[in-house]
């Protein structure tokens, strides 16, 4: 077991989840309001995830939303968790994030992943040669770094708005492949344990053991994702979590729908929550009162030793979500 570090940072992964009866415009407004409030709570960064062709998620134009959030806040770091690089041209990514980095100096992060963030048919519609780009992921990460370097000014192809701009790159992953890429390039590493926990410890061990210091990072830096639904009581948190259960059922059955209002925890939902497939996917879903969430979070930090936790929350009510993040911020300050 790894000892947890002091002063572990805590951040947010935002998907702009669209609830039934809530417009996309209202979803974006709520996201900005959330960012402003968690900025005051001490959260370190606010990342947005790229997904496509899902009625329940509105963060498809990720770079645009990053600008929206950064422009409406003052100091919290804002970035991508992540940009799915095989969907994009490395040059365009460098130009977009170079522009963001100049507009909001010292506040923009570029998290890069290689999953499609959607189904295979939609992935093909986004970029027909996507699978070739998947295999070139390490090279395309290096290409983006080159576009950001001042030395690229003599190249035939330039992202002039990115040259010399400080935008840290993070490698995202849910398997051990990404750990090798992050370690070999000396980049910080973020693992999607909030929905794919199976290879978390294998990936962290690979990253720690094979990390090569670089001019960007002299020692390993790790982020791990968790789900948190916190409320005043365990019973209230359990009720709010029925939204997450229904959402995960939709994902697993291919019947993705708008985020649903919470209901009382029925015997059927409780049985669903105990299903082995749900247990595997939601291993790091911390649902309960502040005390319950603190106990689970402390155990997670002790086991992983990560430098930062990235919190996702699928909560229907905007007010309930803010309260959950408020309680979690108190947990992290107490830890």
Protein Blocks (a to p, Z undefined) as FASTA:
>chain_A
ZZddehiacddddehiacehiafklmmmmmmmmmmmmmmnopabdcddddehiakbcklm
mmlmmmmmmmmmmklccddddddfklpcfklmmmmmmmmmmmmghiaccdddfbeoiafk
lmmmmomklmmmmmmmmmmmmmmmmmmpmklmmpmbdcfklgopacddddddfbfklmmm
mmmnopacddffklmmmlmmmmmmmmmmmoccdfkbcbdcddddddddddfbfklmmmmm
mmmmmmmmmmmnopacdddddddddfklmmmmmpmklmmmmmmaccddfklmmmmmmmmm
mmnopabdcdddddfblklmmmmmmmmmmmmmmZZ
